[in-house]
Amino acid sequence: MLFNIRRAVDYMQRSRLDAIIATSPTNVTYFSNYHSWTDYLFKEYMLSPGASSDRIQNYSMFPLEGDPALVLSSFEAVNAADVWVEDIHVFGDSGCDLSSTSRIIPENLDRFYQYVTQPQSSHTATDALVELLKTRGLSGARIGIEMEDFPSVTQDIISDALPSAMLLDCTNLIRQVRMVKSADEISLLRQSAEINEQCAMESLNIARPGLSVGDIVSHYRKRIGDCGADFDHFAFGMRGLGMFTEADYKLQEDDIMFVDFGCIYKHYFSDSGTTLTMKELPDSVQKKYIALSECINNGQAAANSGKSASSVRDAMFHALSAHGVTASFPHGHGLGLEVRDYPILVSNNGLRIQDDCVDISSDIIIEVDMVINLEASISCPGAYSLHREQSFLVTPKGSESLVSQERESPFRPNSGR
């Protein structure tokens, strides 16, 4: 199960919520394990020309008391065949030709046969959600709804249908729940990171002068595909002039360059990076790379439960500044169903993370079972760019590497690295 139920219940009790409702595809997946590729892409006008550009909506509902529920279209409900949520409410017409429907249905799909062969009383997801809330006795409840990117017209429909309910924005509450990973999430993040590391190192090892960086990326795409992962990014730094992903750059004999790469495995992101060098580092550049290494090592040592996010960033910055490096942005971020989850480990900016249910400092306190990335780069415009990025799991004894990632020296093709 992806969902950190115990943490969600704790936050709901603090905010006196009777239920929380996920509205984004990412958080519907988090609450239920349900996923469909169409949920991220399909907008209303794509099925009904002239309609809005609002995303086709599904919902996941988690009550403080009672069973969790999913609201899905009858056509997509089969994607929920293996999810842990059992109470599934469907809407719309499946479009099935019932006259030729086979009665031989696999056992795990039997309930979905009922969904597509019986007329549905709800024509839209929001109709089905309102009916679900009424049936559960939540018509007058305190309900947290993920409001970010949620159409105001849909909010109004729910408010009008449930005039006695108190609807509260819980977008940031959900982010706070997701910060600390469940055991299943940690396992998936570790698998994603292992695939990313193995395939990236294999791909970087084909680098040679005259080779297009596009060939490296193509090799990486194929290898992660062989491992069941999807492509997220593979970026390079060109002569210290910034990061690029599109330019058809051909490697030079004296290149020393930033590389940053990541894939997605079963919806969980990996993100890592190193320095690709085509030659031995000059002494002056080697000293800069040593500074990067100390930066990440200091960040790992500081990333302990109970410490603030800014204290981790400060430890990283102090390591660089001790070597005279100040033109850099050492920082960190969480990993999960998005490439950047909370916490974001930067200087304290004085802002608040708040919605109708939570109000905390943006300088988040590190907790056990957070999965974080630490990264730092140094660029010399026109000459080179250096990078180091690694993933860590926060444990009761401190932060430890999520997977093996050798970064004490830059990656040089065919050097045994």
C-alpha positions in Angstrom: 0.0 0.0 0.0 1.3 3.4 -1.0 -0.9 5.4 1.4 0.5 6.2 4.8 -2.8 5.6 6.7 -1.5 6.2 10.2 0.0 9.5 9.3 -3.2 10.6 7.4 -5.4 9.7 10.4 -3.1 11.8 12.7 -3.4 14.8 10.4 -7.1 14.4 10.1 -7.6 14.3 13.8 -5.5 17.4 14.3 -7.6 19.2 11.7 -10.9 17.7 12.9 -11.6 16.3 9.4 -14.2 13.6 8.9 -12.9 12.8 5.4 -10.3 13.8 2.9 -10.8 13.7 -0.9 -8.0 13.5 -3.4 -8.8 15.1 -6.8 -5.5 15.0 -8.7 -4.4 11.9 -10.6 -1.3 11.7 -8.5 -3.1 11.7 -5.2 -5.9 9.4 -6.3 -3.1 7.0 -7.0 -1.5 7.7 -3.6 -4.8 7.1 -1.7 -5.8 3.9 -3.6 -3.0 2.5 -5.9 -5.4 3.1 -8.8 -3.7 4.5 -11.9 -4.7 5.2 -15.5 -2.7 7.1 -18.1 -5.7 8.9 -19.4 -6.3 10.6 -16.1 -3.3 12.9 -16.6 -4.1 13.8 -20.2 -7.8 13.8 -21.1 -9.7 17.1 -20.8 -13.4 17.6 -21.2 -13.1 19.2 -24.7 -11.3 16.1 -25.9 -14.6 14.1 -25.6 -17.0 17.0 -25.9 -15.9 19.6 -28.4 -16.5 23.1 -27.1 -16.4 22.0 -23.4 -13.9 23.2 -20.9 -10.2 22.3 -20.7 -10.7 20.9 -17.2 -9.3 17.5 -16.7 -11.7 14.5 -16.7 -12.2 13.9 -13.0 -11.9 10.9 -10.7 -11.9 10.9 -6.9 -10.5 9.0 -3.9 -12.2 9.4 -0.5 -10.7 8.4 2.8 -13.0 8.8 5.8 -11.9 9.0 9.4 -14.4 6.2 10.1 -15.5 3.6 7.6 -14.0 2.3 4.4 -12.1 4.3 1.8 -13.8 4.6 -1.6 -12.9 5.4 -5.3 -15.0 7.2 -7.8 -14.2 6.2 -11.4 -15.8 6.1 -14.8 -17.3 2.7 -15.7 -14.9 2.5 -18.7 -11.8 2.9 -16.5 -12.9 0.9 -13.5 -11.2 -2.2 -14.6 -7.9 -0.5 -13.9 -8.8 -0.8 -10.2 -9.1 -4.6 -10.3 -6.1 -5.1 -8.0 -6.3 -2.0 -5.8 -6.7 -2.4 -2.0 -9.8 -0.1 -1.9 -12.9 -2.3 -2.2 -15.7 0.3 -2.3 -15.7 1.6 -5.9 -18.4 3.9 -7.2 -18.7 4.2 -11.0 -20.4 6.8 -13.2 -21.2 7.1 -16.9 -22.0 4.7 -19.7 -19.4 2.0 -20.3 -20.3 1.8 -24.0 -20.4 -2.0 -23.8 -22.5 -4.1 -26.2 -24.3 -6.1 -23.6 -25.9 -8.5 -26.1 -22.5 -10.1 -26.8 -21.0 -9.9 -23.3 -19.3 -13.1 -22.2 -20.4 -14.5 -18.9 -17.1 -16.1 -18.3 -15.4 -13.5 -16.1 -12.1 -14.0 -14.2 -12.8 -13.9 -10.4 -10.9 -10.7 -9.7 -12.9 -8.9 -12.4 -16.3 -10.1 -11.4 -17.3 -6.9 -9.5 -16.3 -4.8 -12.5 -18.6 -6.9 -14.7 -21.5 -5.7 -12.5 -20.4 -2.0 -13.0 -20.4 -2.1 -16.8 -23.6 -4.2 -17.2 -25.9 -2.2 -14.8 -27.2 1.2 -15.5 -25.4 4.0 -13.6 -27.4 6.5 -11.7 -24.6 9.1 -11.8 -23.6 10.7 -15.0 -20.5 12.5 -13.8 -17.8 11.9 -11.2 -19.0 14.8 -9.1 -22.6 13.4 -9.0 -21.2 10.0 -7.9 -19.0 11.7 -5.2 -21.9 13.7 -3.8 -24.1 10.6 -3.7 -21.3 8.7 -2.0 -20.9 11.4 0.7 -24.6 11.5 1.3 -24.8 7.7 1.6 -21.9 7.7 4.1 -23.7 10.3 6.3 -21.2 13.0 5.5 -23.6 15.6 4.2 -22.9 17.8 7.2 -19.3 16.8 7.8 -15.9 18.6 7.8 -14.4 17.5 4.5 -11.0 18.2 3.3 -10.7 18.5 -0.5 -7.5 18.8 -2.6 -8.4 22.2 -4.1 -5.2 22.9 -6.1 -6.1 22.9 -9.9 -9.6 21.8 -8.9 -12.2 23.8 -11.0 -14.1 26.4 -9.0 -17.3 25.4 -10.9 -16.9 21.8 -9.5 -16.3 23.1 -6.0 -19.6 25.1 -6.3 -21.5 22.0 -7.4 -20.3 20.1 -4.3 -21.1 23.1 -2.0 -24.6 23.5 -3.5 -25.3 19.8 -3.2 -24.0 19.6 0.4 -25.0 23.0 2.0 -24.5 21.7 5.5 -20.9 20.4 4.9 -17.8 22.4 5.6 -15.5 22.0 2.6 -11.8 22.8 3.4 -8.8 23.0 1.2 -6.4 20.2 2.3 -3.9 20.3 -0.6 -0.9 21.0 1.7 -2.2 18.5 4.3 -1.9 15.8 1.7 1.6 16.9 0.9 2.5 16.7 4.6 1.1 13.1 4.7 3.1 12.2 1.6 6.4 13.5 3.0 7.0 10.4 5.1 7.0 7.2 3.1 5.3 3.9 3.7 7.3 0.7 3.6 5.9 0.0 0.1 6.9 3.4 -1.1 10.4 3.0 0.2 10.7 -0.3 -1.6 9.5 1.2 -4.9 11.8 4.2 -4.6 14.7 1.9 -3.9 13.9 -0.2 -7.0 13.5 3.0 -9.1 16.9 4.3 -7.9 18.6 1.0 -8.6 17.3 0.9 -12.2 18.3 4.5 -12.7 21.8 4.0 -11.4 22.5 0.8 -13.3 21.2 2.0 -16.6 22.7 5.5 -16.3 26.2 4.2 -15.6 25.9 1.7 -18.5 24.8 4.5 -20.8 27.6 6.9 -19.7 30.1 4.2 -20.3 29.5 4.4 -24.1 30.6 8.1 -24.1 33.5 8.9 -26.3 34.7 12.0 -28.3 32.5 12.6 -31.3 29.5 10.7 -29.9 26.2 12.6 -29.7 24.8 12.9 -26.2 21.5 11.9 -27.9 23.0 8.4 -28.4 23.7 8.2 -24.6 20.1 9.2 -23.9 18.7 6.6 -26.4 20.8 3.9 -24.8 19.4 4.9 -21.4 15.9 4.9 -22.6 16.2 1.4 -24.0 17.8 0.0 -20.8 15.3 1.5 -18.4 12.5 0.2 -20.7 14.1 -3.3 -20.5 13.8 -2.9 -16.7 10.1 -1.9 -16.8 10.7 1.8 -16.1 9.7 4.9 -17.9 11.9 7.9 -18.9 11.8 11.1 -16.9 14.9 13.1 -17.8 18.6 12.9 -18.8 20.3 16.3 -18.8 23.8 17.5 -19.5 25.8 20.7 -18.8 27.6 22.2 -21.8 30.8 24.0 -21.0 29.4 25.4 -17.8 26.7 27.3 -19.8 23.7 25.7 -18.2 21.7 22.5 -18.4 20.3 21.1 -21.7 18.2 18.2 -22.8 17.5 18.9 -26.5 20.7 20.1 -28.1 22.4 17.5 -30.3 25.8 18.1 -28.8 28.8 15.9 -29.7 31.3 15.1 -27.0 34.7 16.7 -27.1 38.0 15.3 -25.8 38.2 17.8 -23.0 34.6 17.8 -21.8 33.9 17.8 -18.1 30.2 18.0 -17.7 27.2 17.9 -15.4 24.8 15.0 -15.9 21.4 14.6 -14.2 19.1 11.6 -14.9 16.0 9.9 -13.6 13.3 7.4 -14.4 9.9 6.4 -13.1 9.2 2.9 -11.9 5.6 1.9 -11.0 4.9 5.7 -10.7 7.8 6.4 -8.4 10.6 8.8 -9.4 14.3 8.4 -9.2 16.7 11.4 -9.6 20.5 11.3 -9.5 23.5 12.9 -11.1 27.3 12.9 -11.4 30.1 14.4 -13.4 31.0 13.0 -16.8 34.6 13.6 -17.7 36.5 12.6 -20.9 39.9 13.3 -19.4 41.8 13.4 -16.1 40.6 16.4 -14.1 43.2 19.2 -13.8 44.3 19.8 -10.2 42.2 23.0 -9.9 39.1 21.3 -11.1 39.8 18.2 -8.9 39.8 20.5 -5.8 36.4 21.8 -6.8 35.1 18.2 -7.1 36.5 17.5 -3.6 34.5 20.4 -2.4 31.3 18.9 -3.9 32.0 15.6 -2.3 32.4 17.3 1.1 29.2 19.2 0.5 27.1 16.1 -0.1 28.8 14.2 2.7 28.1 17.1 5.2 24.5 17.2 4.0 24.0 13.6 4.7 25.6 13.9 8.1 23.2 16.8 8.9 20.0 15.2 7.5 18.9 13.7 10.8 15.4 13.3 12.3 14.5 16.5 14.2 16.8 18.8 12.3 15.4 21.6 10.1 15.6 21.5 6.3 17.6 24.7 6.3 20.2 23.3 8.7 21.0 20.6 6.0 21.4 23.2 3.3 23.6 25.3 5.7 25.9 22.3 6.3 26.2 21.8 2.5 26.9 25.5 1.8 29.5 25.7 4.6 31.4 22.8 3.1 31.6 24.6 -0.3 32.4 28.0 1.2 35.3 26.5 3.1 36.8 25.8 -0.3 36.0 29.3 -1.6 33.0 28.2 -3.6 30.0 30.5 -3.1 28.4 30.6 -6.6 26.5 27.4 -6.1 23.0 26.3 -5.0 23.5 23.3 -2.8 20.1 21.9 -1.7 17.8 18.9 -1.4 14.3 17.7 -2.0 12.0 14.7 -1.3 11.3 12.0 -3.8 8.0 10.1 -4.4 5.1 10.1 -6.8 6.5 13.4 -8.0 10.1 14.2 -8.8 10.1 16.8 -6.0 8.0 16.0 -2.8 8.4 17.9 0.4 10.7 18.5 2.2 12.6 21.1 0.1 15.9 21.5 1.8 16.9 25.2 1.1 17.6 28.3 3.2 14.7 29.4 5.5 12.6 31.7 3.2 10.2 32.7 6.0 7.2 31.4 4.1 4.4 29.2 5.5 3.0 26.0 4.1 -0.7 26.4 4.7 -4.2 25.7 3.6 -7.5 25.4 5.5 -6.1 22.5 7.5 -2.4 23.0 8.1 -0.1 26.0 8.8 3.6 25.2 9.3 6.9 26.8 8.6 8.4 26.0 5.1 11.6 25.2 7.0 10.3 21.6 7.5 11.6 19.3 10.2 13.3 16.1 9.0 11.5 12.9 9.9 12.3 9.2 9.9 11.3 7.5 6.6 11.7 10.6 4.4 13.5 9.8 1.2 15.6 12.8 0.1 18.0 13.8 -2.6 21.0 16.0 -2.0 22.6 17.8 -4.9 25.1 20.5 -5.7 26.8 21.8 -8.8 29.8 24.1 -9.7 30.0 25.7 -13.1 32.8 27.6 -14.8 31.3 29.3 -17.9 33.0 28.4 -21.1 35.0 25.6 -19.4 33.3 22.9 -17.4 30.5 22.0 -15.0 30.6 19.6 -12.1 27.6 17.9 -10.4 26.9 15.4 -7.6 23.5 14.1 -6.6 22.5 11.2 -4.4 19.5 9.7 -2.7 19.1 9.0 1.0 16.7 7.4 3.4 16.3 9.0 6.8 16.5 6.4 9.6 16.4 6.6 13.4 20.2 6.5 13.3 20.7 9.1 10.6 20.6 9.2 6.8 21.8 6.3 4.8 22.2 5.8 1.1 19.0 4.6 -0.6 21.1 2.5 -3.0 24.8 2.2 -3.9 25.8 5.3 -5.8 29.6 5.8 -6.2 30.3 9.5 -6.4 33.7 10.0 -4.7 35.2 10.6 -8.2 33.7 11.8 -11.5 32.5 9.2 -14.0 35.1 8.5 -16.8 34.1 6.0 -19.5 35.9 2.7 -19.5 37.8 3.5 -16.3 36.1 0.8 -14.2 33.7 3.2 -12.7 
